[in-house]
Amino acid sequence: MKKNKDHRTCSVGRVLEILGDRWTFMILREAFFGVRYYDQFQANLGIASNILSDRLKSLVKNGILNKKKDPEDARRVVYRFSQKGVELYSVTLALMRWGDKWLSGEEGPPLRLHHKTCGHDLEPMMCCAHCREEIRAFDVSYESGPGQDKSEEEEAD
């Protein structure tokens, strides 16, 4: 498969256009921890208000967060995940797992995940939906998908 020079036709490139900076992922992390209000995001992250405002606007514009008036206080706004945003949880877990493995000191990771359903500590993994085997980078082949630009396919031949 031809290497793609135009990041707009690559799913990873398109995702990074929206999520590709530290603050955006830190906001998502806080939202997964249950933060819903602008002032809570700002206090927890120590982020400048202009940066926070910009990132929240982008997350709302891209359909990752929904912005609604707080039903208990109409002067406040509540940020909640859309379905599109909820589906970023596995991405966040993958980043966390990698950081825990490669960036934690001798004392270990700063946070433990506990699976409520089975009662055990959670170690996230990605598996094939068909056979349930864990996915490893070199066990996957890459083929053109229906969304690939036709001119790129012709160049690859």
C-alpha positions in Angstrom: 0.0 0.0 0.0 1.3 3.5 -0.9 2.4 5.7 1.9 -0.1 8.6 2.2 1.5 12.1 1.9 -1.9 13.8 2.5 -2.9 13.5 6.1 -6.5 14.4 5.3 -7.0 11.1 3.7 -5.5 9.1 6.6 -7.7 8.4 9.6 -4.9 8.9 12.0 -4.1 12.3 10.4 -7.7 13.4 10.6 -8.0 12.4 14.2 -4.8 14.3 15.1 -6.2 17.4 13.3 -8.8 17.4 16.1 -7.1 15.8 19.1 -3.4 16.3 18.4 -2.3 18.4 21.3 -1.7 17.7 25.0 -4.4 20.0 26.3 -7.2 18.3 24.3 -6.3 14.9 25.7 -6.0 16.3 29.2 -9.5 17.8 28.9 -10.8 14.4 27.7 -9.1 12.7 30.6 -10.8 15.0 33.1 -14.2 14.5 31.4 -13.7 10.8 31.7 -13.0 11.4 35.4 -16.4 13.1 35.7 -15.5 16.8 35.3 -18.4 18.7 33.6 -17.9 22.4 34.2 -15.5 24.9 32.7 -14.2 26.1 36.1 -13.5 22.5 37.2 -11.5 21.8 34.0 -9.5 25.0 34.6 -8.8 24.3 38.3 -7.9 20.7 37.7 -5.6 21.3 34.8 -4.2 24.7 35.5 -4.8 25.6 31.9 -5.1 29.2 30.6 -8.7 30.2 30.0 -8.1 31.1 26.3 -6.6 27.7 25.6 -9.4 25.9 27.5 -12.0 27.8 25.7 -10.5 27.1 22.3 -10.1 23.4 23.0 -13.7 23.0 24.4 -15.1 24.9 21.4 -13.2 22.5 19.1 -14.4 19.4 21.0 -18.0 20.7 20.8 -17.7 21.7 17.1 -16.3 18.2 16.2 -19.2 16.4 18.0 -17.0 14.9 20.8 -18.6 16.9 23.7 -22.1 18.3 24.0 -22.5 21.7 25.6 -25.8 22.3 27.4 -27.1 24.7 30.0 -27.0 23.3 33.5 -30.6 22.4 34.4 -29.9 23.3 38.0 -28.2 26.7 37.3 -29.0 28.3 33.9 -25.9 30.6 34.3 -23.6 27.6 34.0 -22.8 25.3 31.1 -22.3 21.5 31.4 -20.0 19.5 29.0 -20.9 15.9 28.5 -19.6 13.3 26.0 -21.5 12.5 22.9 -21.4 8.9 21.7 -18.5 9.9 19.4 -16.7 11.2 22.5 -17.4 8.1 24.6 -15.8 6.0 22.0 -12.5 7.8 22.6 -12.2 6.0 26.0 -10.3 3.1 24.5 -7.8 5.5 22.9 -7.4 7.2 26.3 -6.9 3.8 27.9 -4.3 2.9 25.3 -2.3 6.1 25.9 -2.6 5.5 29.7 -1.4 1.9 29.4 1.6 2.9 27.3 2.5 5.7 29.7 2.2 3.4 32.7 4.5 0.8 31.0 7.1 3.2 29.6 7.0 6.4 31.7 6.2 5.4 35.2 9.0 5.4 37.7 10.0 2.6 40.1 7.0 3.3 42.2 4.6 2.2 39.4 1.7 3.9 37.7 0.0 6.8 39.3 -3.5 5.3 38.9 -5.0 1.8 39.0 -8.0 0.9 37.0 -10.6 -1.4 38.6 -13.1 -3.3 36.5 -16.5 -3.0 38.3 -18.0 -6.0 36.5 -15.5 -8.7 37.5 -14.0 -7.0 40.5 -10.4 -7.2 39.3 -7.7 -4.6 38.5 -8.0 -3.8 34.8 -5.2 -4.0 32.3 -6.6 -2.8 29.0 -5.9 -4.6 25.8 -7.1 -4.5 22.2 -8.4 -7.7 20.7 -9.9 -8.8 17.4 -13.7 -8.6 17.6 -13.9 -11.9 15.6 -11.5 -14.3 17.3 -10.9 -12.3 20.6 -7.1 -12.7 20.2 -5.0 -9.8 21.3 -3.9 -7.4 18.5 -0.2 -6.9 18.0 1.3 -4.5 15.4 2.9 -7.1 13.2 -0.2 -9.4 13.1 -2.1 -6.8 11.0 -2.0 -6.2 7.3 -3.1 -3.0 5.7 -5.3 -2.9 2.6 -7.1 -0.1 0.7 -10.5 0.8 2.2 -13.5 2.2 0.4 -12.6 5.7 1.5 -9.2 5.8 -0.1 -8.8 8.4 -2.8 -9.0 6.6 -6.2 -6.0 8.5 -7.6 -3.9 7.2 -4.7 -5.0 3.6 -5.5 -3.9 4.0 -9.1 -0.5 5.4 -8.0 0.0 2.4 -5.8 -0.5 -0.1 -8.6 
